[in-house]
Amino acid sequence: MVLDPHAHQNTVEKWVFLEKLKAEIYGGEQNWVSINEGIEAIFERWKTRTEKDAWESIIIDELTTYAEQPECAKNAPKLIQGVIGNPRKAHDAMILITHSNTNAGTGGSSGFSDAKKSGTIEIKLRSTNDMAPLYKGELIGYKDADGNVIPEFKITIPEWLNPAKLYNAIIASAHAEIKAKNQDKEQVEDDIPIEELPRNLWKAAIKRLNDLLSQDASNQPHDNHESSDNNSSSNISDKAQAFIKYMNEQQLISIKVRDAYRNFRLKNYRPNASEMKAIMQELENANIGKLVGDTFTLS
């Protein structure tokens, strides 16, 4: 679900990929009646959902202004109160977007300052004087293994963490899953109807995201291997060159054999595990990468 009074503007770029995944979007064109309907829909979820339900995300954008609107002024304070205690047991992952973490900035609630500090994690991002985002900031309220809040936890949002790239990765996983189950078909159509996506699509998306998170964002490649080893690249097969291009496009430093043969394609060619390993071995022989066990890493 997405609650956003600017949804009519943000769906052009920001929410368009969530729309493709059939997210419920409330509040476009400053429709505060619709925003209130979204809040009440959240309240209804909390009455029925349990920890046995699958996790789902709810994005509440422009929360700063909710309490000022007559249509949702009554429900806005109740929303933040509910956010503190209900989502974990309802398996709702709440994302609140506001200009300030004050009472007014979080729906006009009062008396919940300590609860908000202990029950939420705040991402505070910085911008330039022209309000251009810097994609840098602080993570406030994040705890270590002993439950102690880590002070001065500075973060940088990596380049790959954007809706278009993640959606394309999800769709690539969907293509791979569908093609694996339909080997008798020559190819999968480019635009997969949402109802045909495999049930484990989001598992594939989460795995993809975790793979990216496990990489050091500061070491992401920038036009590196595609241009740096021209002499070696000219001596490797077309399949190996295509695989290097694939890793650069996906901004990958390393990849497991099983992930490679599930996702890498060269036109209609889909290598199996042994063929994929042979490609990686060829690249290792050309000093372009290293194959250790079932993991290939670019040099």
Secondary structure per residue as TSV (DSSP state, phi and psi in degrees):
chain	resnum	aa	ss	phi	psi
A	1	M	-	360.0	146.5
A	2	V	E	-132.7	127.6
A	3	L	E	-109.7	117.1
A	4	D	-	-157.2	113.4
A	5	P	T	-65.8	-15.9
A	6	H	T	-103.8	23.2
A	7	A	H	-58.2	-33.6
A	8	H	H	-64.0	-24.4
A	9	Q	H	-92.6	-41.4
A	10	N	H	-75.5	-21.3
A	11	T	T	-69.3	-16.7
A	12	V	T	-61.7	-39.9
A	13	E	T	-127.4	-48.7
A	14	K	T	-76.8	-46.8
A	15	W	S	-98.8	0.6
A	16	V	H	-58.6	-35.9
A	17	F	H	-76.4	-30.0
A	18	L	H	-71.0	-34.2
A	19	E	H	-61.1	-40.0
A	20	K	H	-63.9	-26.5
A	21	L	T	-94.3	16.8
A	22	K	T	63.4	39.3
A	23	A	-	-69.5	146.3
A	24	E	-	-82.3	123.9
A	25	I	E	-119.0	125.3
A	26	Y	E	-115.4	142.4
A	27	G	-	102.3	7.1
A	28	G	G	-58.5	153.2
A	29	E	G	60.1	36.9
A	30	Q	G	58.4	35.3
A	31	N	-	-86.0	94.1
A	32	W	H	-76.4	-21.4
A	33	V	H	-63.7	-41.6
A	34	S	H	-65.8	-39.5
A	35	I	H	-59.4	-43.9
A	36	N	H	-63.8	-37.4
A	37	E	H	-62.2	-37.6
A	38	G	H	-65.0	-41.7
A	39	I	H	-61.6	-44.6
A	40	E	H	-66.4	-32.1
A	41	A	H	-65.0	-36.1
A	42	I	H	-65.2	-43.6
A	43	F	H	-58.4	-41.1
A	44	E	H	-65.1	-38.2
A	45	R	H	-58.7	-44.1
A	46	W	H	-66.8	-19.6
A	47	K	H	-77.9	-25.2
A	48	T	H	-118.2	-29.7
A	49	R	-	-77.8	150.9
A	50	T	-	-132.1	179.0
A	51	E	T	-68.7	-10.6
A	52	K	T	-82.9	-15.1
A	53	D	S	-76.3	152.2
A	54	A	-	-66.5	145.3
A	55	W	-	-60.8	136.6
A	56	E	E	-134.2	151.2
A	57	S	E	-100.1	141.6
A	58	I	E	-126.7	119.8
A	59	I	E	-103.2	122.6
A	60	I	E	-114.6	103.5
A	61	D	-	-98.3	153.8
A	62	E	-	56.7	36.8
A	63	L	G	-59.8	-23.3
A	64	T	G	-51.9	-33.9
A	65	T	G	-101.8	-1.2
A	66	Y	G	-61.8	-44.9
A	67	A	G	-67.0	-18.5
A	68	E	G	-82.0	-13.5
A	69	Q	S	-95.1	125.2
A	70	P	T	-55.7	-34.0
A	71	E	T	-65.8	-29.1
A	72	C	T	-129.9	14.2
A	73	A	T	-62.7	-33.1
A	74	K	T	-71.9	-39.6
A	75	N	H	-87.3	-22.3
A	76	A	H	-58.4	-47.7
A	77	P	H	-63.4	-35.1
A	78	K	H	-66.3	-29.1
A	79	L	H	-63.1	-51.0
A	80	I	H	-67.0	-32.8
A	81	Q	H	-62.5	-41.7
A	82	G	H	-70.0	-33.0
A	83	V	H	-61.1	-31.1
A	84	I	H	-68.2	-39.9
A	85	G	H	-113.1	-21.5
A	86	N	S	-92.3	-36.2
A	87	P	H	-59.1	-38.9
A	88	R	H	-59.9	-45.6
A	89	K	H	-75.3	-20.0
A	90	A	H	-96.1	0.2
A	91	H	T	54.0	44.4
A	92	D	E	-106.7	125.6
A	93	A	E	-95.6	107.1
A	94	M	E	-91.7	132.7
A	95	I	E	-123.1	110.9
A	96	L	E	-104.2	129.4
A	97	I	-	-116.6	117.8
A	98	T	-	-146.1	160.1
A	99	H	S	-84.7	-14.8
A	100	S	-	-154.2	148.2
A	101	N	-	-96.5	39.4
A	102	T	S	-94.0	175.8
A	103	N	T	-59.5	-46.3
A	104	A	G	-64.8	-36.5
A	105	G	G	-75.1	-8.5
A	106	T	G	-122.9	42.3
A	107	G	T	92.0	10.3
A	108	G	S	79.2	18.4
A	109	S	-	-74.7	158.3
A	110	S	-	-140.6	151.9
A	111	G	S	78.0	14.4
A	112	F	-	-120.1	20.1
A	113	S	H	-58.7	-52.1
A	114	D	H	-65.6	-39.3
A	115	A	H	-64.4	-38.9
A	116	K	H	-65.8	-39.9
A	117	K	H	-64.3	-41.6
A	118	S	H	-85.3	-22.1
A	119	G	H	-104.0	1.7
A	120	T	-	-135.1	160.9
A	121	I	-	-116.7	126.5
A	122	E	E	-104.4	131.4
A	123	I	E	-107.2	115.2
A	124	K	E	-110.3	109.9
A	125	L	E	-100.7	148.3
A	126	R	E	-100.1	162.1
A	127	S	E	-143.7	169.4
A	128	T	-	-81.9	178.7
A	129	N	T	-62.7	-23.9
A	130	D	T	-90.2	11.3
A	131	M	-	65.9	21.7
A	132	A	-	-81.3	131.4
A	133	P	E	-66.9	141.2
A	134	L	E	-99.6	-10.2
A	135	Y	E	59.4	30.1
A	136	K	E	-134.4	154.5
A	137	G	E	173.3	-151.2
A	138	E	E	-128.8	148.0
A	139	L	E	-104.7	116.3
A	140	I	E	-110.6	125.3
A	141	G	S	99.3	2.6
A	142	Y	-	-77.5	135.4
A	143	K	B	-110.5	151.0
A	144	D	-	-82.9	-173.8
A	145	A	T	-63.5	-22.9
A	146	D	T	-93.4	5.5
A	147	G	S	85.3	9.6
A	148	N	-	-90.8	134.9
A	149	V	B	-67.7	131.8
A	150	I	-	-86.5	115.6
A	151	P	T	-78.1	154.9
A	152	E	T	52.9	46.5
A	153	F	E	-85.4	94.4
A	154	K	E	-85.5	141.5
A	155	I	E	-131.9	157.5
A	156	T	E	-132.6	129.7
A	157	I	-	-81.8	118.9
A	158	P	-	-69.9	161.7
A	159	E	T	-62.4	-34.0
A	160	W	T	-73.9	-13.7
A	161	L	-	-84.2	74.0
A	162	N	S	-142.4	154.4
A	163	P	H	-56.7	-42.8
A	164	A	H	-62.9	-47.3
A	165	K	H	-66.7	-40.6
A	166	L	H	-68.5	-40.5
A	167	Y	H	-63.2	-42.8
A	168	N	H	-62.7	-35.2
A	169	A	H	-67.4	-39.0
A	170	I	H	-63.6	-46.9
A	171	I	H	-64.3	-37.7
A	172	A	H	-60.9	-40.7
A	173	S	H	-65.0	-38.9
A	174	A	H	-64.3	-43.6
A	175	H	H	-57.0	-46.1
A	176	A	H	-63.0	-43.2
A	177	E	H	-65.4	-44.3
A	178	I	H	-66.9	-41.0
A	179	K	H	-67.2	-35.4
A	180	A	H	-64.7	-31.3
A	181	K	H	-88.8	-6.3
A	182	N	-	-131.7	55.8
A	183	Q	T	-64.0	-20.9
A	184	D	T	-75.2	-16.5
A	185	K	S	-87.6	146.9
A	186	E	S	-71.0	-40.3
A	187	Q	-	-159.7	161.4
A	188	V	-	-97.3	139.0
A	189	E	-	-61.1	150.3
A	190	D	S	-62.5	-44.4
A	191	D	S	-99.6	107.0
A	192	I	-	-88.8	122.4
A	193	P	-	-58.1	141.9
A	194	I	G	-58.3	-33.4
A	195	E	G	-72.0	-12.6
A	196	E	G	-94.2	-5.8
A	197	L	S	-64.7	139.8
A	198	P	-	-64.9	154.0
A	199	R	T	-62.6	-27.8
A	200	N	T	-92.4	21.8
A	201	L	H	-58.2	-46.2
A	202	W	H	-70.0	-28.5
A	203	K	H	-61.6	-41.8
A	204	A	H	-64.5	-39.3
A	205	A	H	-65.3	-43.8
A	206	I	H	-64.2	-40.7
A	207	K	H	-62.6	-41.9
A	208	R	H	-60.8	-44.4
A	209	L	H	-64.2	-41.7
A	210	N	H	-64.5	-37.1
A	211	D	H	-61.1	-42.2
A	212	L	H	-67.4	-40.7
A	213	L	H	-65.0	-28.1
A	214	S	T	-74.5	-14.0
A	215	Q	S	-85.6	153.2
A	216	D	-	-79.4	113.1
A	217	A	G	-58.6	-32.0
A	218	S	G	-71.0	-14.9
A	219	N	G	-105.9	16.8
A	220	Q	-	-62.2	138.5
A	221	P	-	-70.8	146.1
A	222	H	S	-130.2	95.0
A	223	D	S	51.9	35.0
A	224	N	-	-83.8	-72.3
A	225	H	H	-72.5	-22.9
A	226	E	H	-68.7	-28.8
A	227	S	H	-111.7	-16.3
A	228	S	H	-82.9	-25.8
A	229	D	T	-120.7	52.3
A	230	N	H	-59.9	-39.4
A	231	N	H	-64.1	-43.5
A	232	S	H	-68.3	-40.3
A	233	S	H	-63.2	-33.5
A	234	S	T	-69.0	-16.0
A	235	N	T	-101.6	6.9
A	236	I	S	-110.1	163.0
A	237	S	-	-67.8	164.8
A	238	D	H	-61.3	-37.2
A	239	K	H	-63.9	-42.5
A	240	A	H	-67.2	-40.8
A	241	Q	H	-64.4	-39.7
A	242	A	H	-65.3	-35.5
A	243	F	H	-68.1	-40.0
A	244	I	H	-62.2	-42.3
A	245	K	H	-61.9	-40.4
A	246	Y	H	-61.6	-44.6
A	247	M	H	-63.8	-39.7
A	248	N	H	-65.5	-42.8
A	249	E	H	-64.6	-35.5
A	250	Q	T	-86.7	-0.6
A	251	Q	T	56.4	47.8
A	252	L	-	-103.4	137.6
A	253	I	S	-96.1	-38.7
A	254	S	E	-140.0	160.4
A	255	I	E	-156.9	144.5
A	256	K	E	-82.7	152.7
A	257	V	H	-56.9	-44.6
A	258	R	H	-64.8	-36.5
A	259	D	H	-70.5	-34.2
A	260	A	H	-66.9	-49.1
A	261	Y	H	-74.3	-17.6
A	262	R	H	-77.5	-32.0
A	263	N	H	-112.4	-27.2
A	264	F	-	-77.9	133.3
A	265	R	-	-134.2	145.7
A	266	L	B	-127.4	96.3
A	267	K	T	57.3	-119.2
A	268	N	T	-95.0	3.6
A	269	Y	B	-85.7	128.5
A	270	R	-	-127.1	103.7
A	271	P	-	-68.9	147.0
A	272	N	-	-85.4	-176.3
A	273	A	H	-61.1	-45.2
A	274	S	H	-67.9	-37.5
A	275	E	H	-66.6	-39.3
A	276	M	H	-64.3	-39.9
A	277	K	H	-66.2	-34.9
A	278	A	H	-65.6	-38.5
A	279	I	H	-62.6	-44.6
A	280	M	H	-64.5	-38.5
A	281	Q	H	-65.1	-37.8
A	282	E	H	-61.7	-42.1
A	283	L	H	-67.9	-34.9
A	284	E	H	-65.5	-40.7
A	285	N	H	-63.8	-26.5
A	286	A	T	-91.0	8.2
A	287	N	T	61.6	30.7
A	288	I	S	-98.5	-20.1
A	289	G	E	-162.0	-175.3
A	290	K	E	-136.8	129.1
A	291	L	E	-105.0	112.1
A	292	V	E	-120.4	113.3
A	293	G	T	65.0	-119.6
A	294	D	T	-112.0	22.3
A	295	T	E	-121.9	127.5
A	296	F	E	-106.5	132.3
A	297	T	E	-126.5	132.1
A	298	L	E	-68.1	145.2
A	299	S	-	-78.0	360.0
